[in-house]
């Protein structure tokens, strides 16, 4: 088989493999949702249950691009899970701060403000609403 023909076969095989892998991407996120949105583009269904969010802490919902916190009992806040320093996804909520693993930026759970750099800008708030035990995008 000539070099040109071999490259053609390899390229065609690679394209086929990419199509198969794309088709296998089931559209689910790490939180078990479908990733589908409603008619207005807002994801359907609850993001979390109020009981899933510890008082004085929070939970990163990476597949939804949001971190939900509960600074005080019954007070829920949400912020983008994308760090404002280099765009990495924040990874955890610990000791009253949201932590980015890339460069250790830290953000306050009550307002998203920077508590430790290198980030210089607060995490943007995300609108949420709490209905009963369900927390959803607002």
Biotite code that builds the C-alpha atoms (Angstrom):
import biotite.structure as struc

atoms = struc.array([
    struc.Atom([0.000, 0.000, 0.000], chain_id="A", res_id=1, res_name="UNK", atom_name="CA", element="C"),
    struc.Atom([1.450, 3.364, -0.953], chain_id="A", res_id=2, res_name="UNK", atom_name="CA", element="C"),
    struc.Atom([2.057, 6.137, 1.621], chain_id="A", res_id=3, res_name="UNK", atom_name="CA", element="C"),
    struc.Atom([-0.721, 8.305, 0.183], chain_id="A", res_id=4, res_name="UNK", atom_name="CA", element="C"),
    struc.Atom([-3.269, 5.500, 0.228], chain_id="A", res_id=5, res_name="UNK", atom_name="CA", element="C"),
    struc.Atom([-2.287, 4.513, 3.770], chain_id="A", res_id=6, res_name="UNK", atom_name="CA", element="C"),
    struc.Atom([-2.771, 8.104, 4.965], chain_id="A", res_id=7, res_name="UNK", atom_name="CA", element="C"),
    struc.Atom([-6.157, 8.249, 3.275], chain_id="A", res_id=8, res_name="UNK", atom_name="CA", element="C"),
    struc.Atom([-7.255, 5.043, 5.008], chain_id="A", res_id=9, res_name="UNK", atom_name="CA", element="C"),
    struc.Atom([-5.963, 6.241, 8.409], chain_id="A", res_id=10, res_name="UNK", atom_name="CA", element="C"),
    struc.Atom([-7.670, 9.636, 8.006], chain_id="A", res_id=11, res_name="UNK", atom_name="CA", element="C"),
    struc.Atom([-10.957, 8.015, 7.000], chain_id="A", res_id=12, res_name="UNK", atom_name="CA", element="C"),
    struc.Atom([-10.728, 5.576, 9.911], chain_id="A", res_id=13, res_name="UNK", atom_name="CA", element="C"),
    struc.Atom([-10.006, 8.432, 12.328], chain_id="A", res_id=14, res_name="UNK", atom_name="CA", element="C"),
    struc.Atom([-13.011, 10.394, 11.059], chain_id="A", res_id=15, res_name="UNK", atom_name="CA", element="C"),
    struc.Atom([-15.224, 7.337, 11.496], chain_id="A", res_id=16, res_name="UNK", atom_name="CA", element="C"),
    struc.Atom([-13.941, 6.788, 15.017], chain_id="A", res_id=17, res_name="UNK", atom_name="CA", element="C"),
    struc.Atom([-14.602, 10.440, 15.885], chain_id="A", res_id=18, res_name="UNK", atom_name="CA", element="C"),
    struc.Atom([-18.183, 10.096, 14.607], chain_id="A", res_id=19, res_name="UNK", atom_name="CA", element="C"),
    struc.Atom([-18.729, 6.963, 16.696], chain_id="A", res_id=20, res_name="UNK", atom_name="CA", element="C"),
    struc.Atom([-17.288, 8.571, 19.828], chain_id="A", res_id=21, res_name="UNK", atom_name="CA", element="C"),
    struc.Atom([-19.403, 11.688, 19.321], chain_id="A", res_id=22, res_name="UNK", atom_name="CA", element="C"),
    struc.Atom([-22.512, 9.576, 18.943], chain_id="A", res_id=23, res_name="UNK", atom_name="CA", element="C"),
    struc.Atom([-21.659, 7.761, 22.179], chain_id="A", res_id=24, res_name="UNK", atom_name="CA", element="C"),
    struc.Atom([-21.475, 11.024, 24.148], chain_id="A", res_id=25, res_name="UNK", atom_name="CA", element="C"),
    struc.Atom([-24.783, 10.514, 25.935], chain_id="A", res_id=26, res_name="UNK", atom_name="CA", element="C"),
    struc.Atom([-25.366, 14.134, 26.912], chain_id="A", res_id=27, res_name="UNK", atom_name="CA", element="C"),
    struc.Atom([-25.346, 13.438, 30.638], chain_id="A", res_id=28, res_name="UNK", atom_name="CA", element="C"),
    struc.Atom([-23.416, 15.507, 33.107], chain_id="A", res_id=29, res_name="UNK", atom_name="CA", element="C"),
    struc.Atom([-21.554, 14.518, 36.245], chain_id="A", res_id=30, res_name="UNK", atom_name="CA", element="C"),
    struc.Atom([-24.645, 15.159, 38.357], chain_id="A", res_id=31, res_name="UNK", atom_name="CA", element="C"),
    struc.Atom([-26.754, 12.653, 36.445], chain_id="A", res_id=32, res_name="UNK", atom_name="CA", element="C"),
    struc.Atom([-28.837, 15.193, 34.526], chain_id="A", res_id=33, res_name="UNK", atom_name="CA", element="C"),
    struc.Atom([-29.492, 15.141, 30.824], chain_id="A", res_id=34, res_name="UNK", atom_name="CA", element="C"),
    struc.Atom([-27.969, 18.523, 30.095], chain_id="A", res_id=35, res_name="UNK", atom_name="CA", element="C"),
    struc.Atom([-31.099, 19.533, 28.182], chain_id="A", res_id=36, res_name="UNK", atom_name="CA", element="C"),
    struc.Atom([-32.627, 22.903, 28.662], chain_id="A", res_id=37, res_name="UNK", atom_name="CA", element="C"),
    struc.Atom([-36.156, 24.184, 28.648], chain_id="A", res_id=38, res_name="UNK", atom_name="CA", element="C"),
    struc.Atom([-37.631, 26.392, 25.946], chain_id="A", res_id=39, res_name="UNK", atom_name="CA", element="C"),
    struc.Atom([-35.899, 29.450, 27.424], chain_id="A", res_id=40, res_name="UNK", atom_name="CA", element="C"),
    struc.Atom([-32.491, 27.725, 27.605], chain_id="A", res_id=41, res_name="UNK", atom_name="CA", element="C"),
    struc.Atom([-32.646, 27.306, 31.393], chain_id="A", res_id=42, res_name="UNK", atom_name="CA", element="C"),
    struc.Atom([-31.984, 23.676, 32.397], chain_id="A", res_id=43, res_name="UNK", atom_name="CA", element="C"),
    struc.Atom([-35.092, 21.855, 33.533], chain_id="A", res_id=44, res_name="UNK", atom_name="CA", element="C"),
    struc.Atom([-35.468, 20.245, 36.922], chain_id="A", res_id=45, res_name="UNK", atom_name="CA", element="C"),
    struc.Atom([-33.746, 20.900, 40.217], chain_id="A", res_id=46, res_name="UNK", atom_name="CA", element="C"),
    struc.Atom([-30.002, 21.414, 40.458], chain_id="A", res_id=47, res_name="UNK", atom_name="CA", element="C"),
    struc.Atom([-29.863, 20.040, 43.980], chain_id="A", res_id=48, res_name="UNK", atom_name="CA", element="C"),
    struc.Atom([-31.863, 19.447, 47.119], chain_id="A", res_id=49, res_name="UNK", atom_name="CA", element="C"),
    struc.Atom([-31.449, 21.865, 50.019], chain_id="A", res_id=50, res_name="UNK", atom_name="CA", element="C"),
    struc.Atom([-30.316, 18.945, 52.188], chain_id="A", res_id=51, res_name="UNK", atom_name="CA", element="C"),
    struc.Atom([-27.390, 18.322, 49.788], chain_id="A", res_id=52, res_name="UNK", atom_name="CA", element="C"),
    struc.Atom([-25.839, 21.723, 50.591], chain_id="A", res_id=53, res_name="UNK", atom_name="CA", element="C"),
    struc.Atom([-24.149, 21.857, 54.007], chain_id="A", res_id=54, res_name="UNK", atom_name="CA", element="C"),
    struc.Atom([-24.549, 24.933, 56.199], chain_id="A", res_id=55, res_name="UNK", atom_name="CA", element="C"),
    struc.Atom([-21.290, 26.906, 56.055], chain_id="A", res_id=56, res_name="UNK", atom_name="CA", element="C"),
    struc.Atom([-20.262, 25.004, 52.933], chain_id="A", res_id=57, res_name="UNK", atom_name="CA", element="C"),
    struc.Atom([-21.457, 24.152, 49.476], chain_id="A", res_id=58, res_name="UNK", atom_name="CA", element="C"),
    struc.Atom([-21.404, 21.813, 46.536], chain_id="A", res_id=59, res_name="UNK", atom_name="CA", element="C"),
    struc.Atom([-19.775, 22.168, 43.110], chain_id="A", res_id=60, res_name="UNK", atom_name="CA", element="C"),
    struc.Atom([-22.054, 21.009, 40.294], chain_id="A", res_id=61, res_name="UNK", atom_name="CA", element="C"),
    struc.Atom([-19.423, 20.831, 37.577], chain_id="A", res_id=62, res_name="UNK", atom_name="CA", element="C"),
    struc.Atom([-21.779, 19.497, 34.914], chain_id="A", res_id=63, res_name="UNK", atom_name="CA", element="C"),
    struc.Atom([-24.060, 22.487, 35.479], chain_id="A", res_id=64, res_name="UNK", atom_name="CA", element="C"),
    struc.Atom([-21.292, 25.110, 35.674], chain_id="A", res_id=65, res_name="UNK", atom_name="CA", element="C"),
    struc.Atom([-22.378, 26.281, 39.098], chain_id="A", res_id=66, res_name="UNK", atom_name="CA", element="C"),
    struc.Atom([-21.438, 26.052, 42.765], chain_id="A", res_id=67, res_name="UNK", atom_name="CA", element="C"),
    struc.Atom([-24.230, 26.345, 45.332], chain_id="A", res_id=68, res_name="UNK", atom_name="CA", element="C"),
    struc.Atom([-23.453, 27.440, 48.880], chain_id="A", res_id=69, res_name="UNK", atom_name="CA", element="C"),
    struc.Atom([-25.340, 27.835, 52.149], chain_id="A", res_id=70, res_name="UNK", atom_name="CA", element="C"),
    struc.Atom([-23.490, 30.518, 54.146], chain_id="A", res_id=71, res_name="UNK", atom_name="CA", element="C"),
    struc.Atom([-26.166, 30.512, 56.892], chain_id="A", res_id=72, res_name="UNK", atom_name="CA", element="C"),
    struc.Atom([-28.966, 28.060, 57.583], chain_id="A", res_id=73, res_name="UNK", atom_name="CA", element="C"),
    struc.Atom([-31.652, 28.518, 54.935], chain_id="A", res_id=74, res_name="UNK", atom_name="CA", element="C"),
    struc.Atom([-29.655, 31.055, 52.868], chain_id="A", res_id=75, res_name="UNK", atom_name="CA", element="C"),
    struc.Atom([-28.608, 29.649, 49.484], chain_id="A", res_id=76, res_name="UNK", atom_name="CA", element="C"),
    struc.Atom([-26.282, 31.343, 47.003], chain_id="A", res_id=77, res_name="UNK", atom_name="CA", element="C"),
    struc.Atom([-24.982, 30.254, 43.606], chain_id="A", res_id=78, res_name="UNK", atom_name="CA", element="C"),
    struc.Atom([-21.937, 31.300, 41.613], chain_id="A", res_id=79, res_name="UNK", atom_name="CA", element="C"),
    struc.Atom([-20.299, 30.345, 38.355], chain_id="A", res_id=80, res_name="UNK", atom_name="CA", element="C"),
    struc.Atom([-17.952, 27.410, 38.892], chain_id="A", res_id=81, res_name="UNK", atom_name="CA", element="C"),
    struc.Atom([-15.444, 28.940, 36.448], chain_id="A", res_id=82, res_name="UNK", atom_name="CA", element="C"),
    struc.Atom([-12.533, 30.634, 38.214], chain_id="A", res_id=83, res_name="UNK", atom_name="CA", element="C"),
    struc.Atom([-12.072, 34.255, 37.192], chain_id="A", res_id=84, res_name="UNK", atom_name="CA", element="C"),
    struc.Atom([-8.277, 33.914, 37.148], chain_id="A", res_id=85, res_name="UNK", atom_name="CA", element="C"),
    struc.Atom([-7.547, 31.350, 34.438], chain_id="A", res_id=86, res_name="UNK", atom_name="CA", element="C"),
    struc.Atom([-10.933, 29.799, 33.726], chain_id="A", res_id=87, res_name="UNK", atom_name="CA", element="C"),
    struc.Atom([-10.361, 26.526, 35.570], chain_id="A", res_id=88, res_name="UNK", atom_name="CA", element="C"),
    struc.Atom([-13.331, 24.853, 37.230], chain_id="A", res_id=89, res_name="UNK", atom_name="CA", element="C"),
    struc.Atom([-13.446, 25.287, 40.993], chain_id="A", res_id=90, res_name="UNK", atom_name="CA", element="C"),
    struc.Atom([-13.224, 21.926, 42.716], chain_id="A", res_id=91, res_name="UNK", atom_name="CA", element="C"),
    struc.Atom([-14.436, 22.150, 46.283], chain_id="A", res_id=92, res_name="UNK", atom_name="CA", element="C"),
    struc.Atom([-16.012, 24.182, 49.033], chain_id="A", res_id=93, res_name="UNK", atom_name="CA", element="C"),
    struc.Atom([-14.029, 23.993, 52.248], chain_id="A", res_id=94, res_name="UNK", atom_name="CA", element="C"),
    struc.Atom([-13.712, 26.104, 55.406], chain_id="A", res_id=95, res_name="UNK", atom_name="CA", element="C"),
    struc.Atom([-16.084, 28.796, 54.135], chain_id="A", res_id=96, res_name="UNK", atom_name="CA", element="C"),
    struc.Atom([-14.378, 29.270, 50.759], chain_id="A", res_id=97, res_name="UNK", atom_name="CA", element="C"),
    struc.Atom([-14.761, 27.992, 47.213], chain_id="A", res_id=98, res_name="UNK", atom_name="CA", element="C"),
    struc.Atom([-11.380, 26.650, 46.056], chain_id="A", res_id=99, res_name="UNK", atom_name="CA", element="C"),
    struc.Atom([-9.876, 26.587, 42.569], chain_id="A", res_id=100, res_name="UNK", atom_name="CA", element="C"),
    struc.Atom([-7.334, 23.761, 42.223], chain_id="A", res_id=101, res_name="UNK", atom_name="CA", element="C"),
    struc.Atom([-5.290, 25.356, 39.422], chain_id="A", res_id=102, res_name="UNK", atom_name="CA", element="C"),
    struc.Atom([-3.665, 28.226, 41.310], chain_id="A", res_id=103, res_name="UNK", atom_name="CA", element="C"),
    struc.Atom([-5.417, 28.051, 44.698], chain_id="A", res_id=104, res_name="UNK", atom_name="CA", element="C"),
    struc.Atom([-7.663, 31.089, 44.294], chain_id="A", res_id=105, res_name="UNK", atom_name="CA", element="C"),
    struc.Atom([-10.287, 31.193, 47.039], chain_id="A", res_id=106, res_name="UNK", atom_name="CA", element="C"),
    struc.Atom([-13.722, 32.806, 47.007], chain_id="A", res_id=107, res_name="UNK", atom_name="CA", element="C"),
    struc.Atom([-16.114, 33.617, 49.871], chain_id="A", res_id=108, res_name="UNK", atom_name="CA", element="C"),
    struc.Atom([-19.213, 31.370, 49.975], chain_id="A", res_id=109, res_name="UNK", atom_name="CA", element="C"),
    struc.Atom([-21.523, 34.260, 50.881], chain_id="A", res_id=110, res_name="UNK", atom_name="CA", element="C"),
    struc.Atom([-20.788, 36.658, 48.017], chain_id="A", res_id=111, res_name="UNK", atom_name="CA", element="C"),
    struc.Atom([-18.169, 35.064, 45.723], chain_id="A", res_id=112, res_name="UNK", atom_name="CA", element="C"),
    struc.Atom([-15.571, 37.710, 46.600], chain_id="A", res_id=113, res_name="UNK", atom_name="CA", element="C"),
    struc.Atom([-11.877, 36.909, 46.324], chain_id="A", res_id=114, res_name="UNK", atom_name="CA", element="C"),
    struc.Atom([-10.391, 35.746, 49.621], chain_id="A", res_id=115, res_name="UNK", atom_name="CA", element="C"),
    struc.Atom([-7.024, 34.697, 48.187], chain_id="A", res_id=116, res_name="UNK", atom_name="CA", element="C"),
    struc.Atom([-5.411, 35.190, 44.776], chain_id="A", res_id=117, res_name="UNK", atom_name="CA", element="C"),
    struc.Atom([-4.185, 35.108, 42.166], chain_id="A", res_id=118, res_name="UNK", atom_name="CA", element="C"),
    struc.Atom([-7.802, 35.801, 41.083], chain_id="A", res_id=119, res_name="UNK", atom_name="CA", element="C"),
    struc.Atom([-8.678, 39.478, 41.319], chain_id="A", res_id=120, res_name="UNK", atom_name="CA", element="C"),
    struc.Atom([-12.365, 39.301, 40.364], chain_id="A", res_id=121, res_name="UNK", atom_name="CA", element="C"),
    struc.Atom([-15.264, 37.740, 42.282], chain_id="A", res_id=122, res_name="UNK", atom_name="CA", element="C"),
    struc.Atom([-17.092, 34.690, 41.002], chain_id="A", res_id=123, res_name="UNK", atom_name="CA", element="C"),
    struc.Atom([-20.185, 35.888, 39.124], chain_id="A", res_id=124, res_name="UNK", atom_name="CA", element="C"),
    struc.Atom([-23.479, 35.107, 40.874], chain_id="A", res_id=125, res_name="UNK", atom_name="CA", element="C"),
    struc.Atom([-25.944, 32.739, 39.222], chain_id="A", res_id=126, res_name="UNK", atom_name="CA", element="C"),
    struc.Atom([-29.693, 33.206, 39.714], chain_id="A", res_id=127, res_name="UNK", atom_name="CA", element="C"),
    struc.Atom([-31.341, 30.378, 41.634], chain_id="A", res_id=128, res_name="UNK", atom_name="CA", element="C"),
    struc.Atom([-34.652, 29.832, 43.337], chain_id="A", res_id=129, res_name="UNK", atom_name="CA", element="C"),
    struc.Atom([-35.534, 27.566, 46.211], chain_id="A", res_id=130, res_name="UNK", atom_name="CA", element="C"),
    struc.Atom([-38.960, 25.925, 46.184], chain_id="A", res_id=131, res_name="UNK", atom_name="CA", element="C"),
    struc.Atom([-39.490, 23.572, 49.073], chain_id="A", res_id=132, res_name="UNK", atom_name="CA", element="C"),
    struc.Atom([-36.444, 21.305, 49.048], chain_id="A", res_id=133, res_name="UNK", atom_name="CA", element="C"),
    struc.Atom([-35.550, 21.936, 45.379], chain_id="A", res_id=134, res_name="UNK", atom_name="CA", element="C"),
    struc.Atom([-32.888, 24.387, 44.218], chain_id="A", res_id=135, res_name="UNK", atom_name="CA", element="C"),
    struc.Atom([-33.231, 25.345, 40.532], chain_id="A", res_id=136, res_name="UNK", atom_name="CA", element="C"),
    struc.Atom([-31.871, 27.978, 38.186], chain_id="A", res_id=137, res_name="UNK", atom_name="CA", element="C"),
    struc.Atom([-33.999, 31.117, 38.632], chain_id="A", res_id=138, res_name="UNK", atom_name="CA", element="C"),
])
